[in-house]
């Protein structure tokens, strides 16, 4: 009809382009229609591919995959074996696609891949309840040689409670740093303490594990290759290596490395206002001084709001003391979903 209307209009003296605009098409579209007919060449039109497998063919593939002979084999094994028998049903990618559409693209062996459980969540409402530790590399002037910094921290206060720098990694040295940290914090033998770390060999070495058992310390470990399970130590190492005072050149020797780390620990514990604990120092929070400090800040802000109410559109800054710190907390929504699956 559009072609007929435009032809009549142009025969009566109208120009083709304005006539096409009235109909709502372009001159190029009109030209294509006249040359190629009325076939729809738009890319948005969904068409059935000519090589699409029929429902009967898809059903036959599922039956083969679920048969007693092939139920424990992957498509990459099934397809060649069928070819050896002179039978071709579809390509491997088609097998995988059909299994995925049927929600059957899972492990097809007798033993499923091992699932590593999330570490047990812990919480601390005071110092010396949950510690976290790890080892980081400090570059030396010899290429490929590093010094190893052992750092123990309290997750409640973020205070560094123990540290040492060695020329190698070992569980014996880790155990020695732990013993010194407990003595420095005056922790008695019956005090319950959780120590969290990753899965490195110094963390799970026989000497370290024996020391934990002897001291009555509860061991907690991250999942393999999951740095998020040990976030407090990872954050501390980033602070250490991005602090402005961090040397721009590798450390000269072990003694100078230890002296620099000692300076950093003093600054971090007694001067650094930590963002995770409302900008008090780790030592202030570790000693319980942060409660009074945050209360004074709150009073200062409340007084300022009374004097200049036009400068506040809502409440004052939150300076409330956070009494509970969690390590690897459980996601409530995910936990509820898992519990439903178990039920």
Secondary structure by P-SEA (a helix, b strand, c coil): caaaaaaaaaaacccaaaaaaaacccaaaaaaaaacccccccccccccccccccaaaaaaaaaaaaccccccccaaaaaaaaaaaccccccaaaaaaaaaaacccccccccccccccccbbbbbcccccbbbbbbbbbbcccccbbbbbbbbbcccccccccccccccccaaaaaaaaaaaaaaacccccbbbbbbbccccccccaaaaaaaaaabbbbbbcccccccccaaaaaaaaaaaacccccccccccaaaaaaaaaaaaaaaaccccccccccccaaaaaacaaaaaaaaaaaaaaaaaaacccccccccccccccccccccccaaaaaaaaaaaac
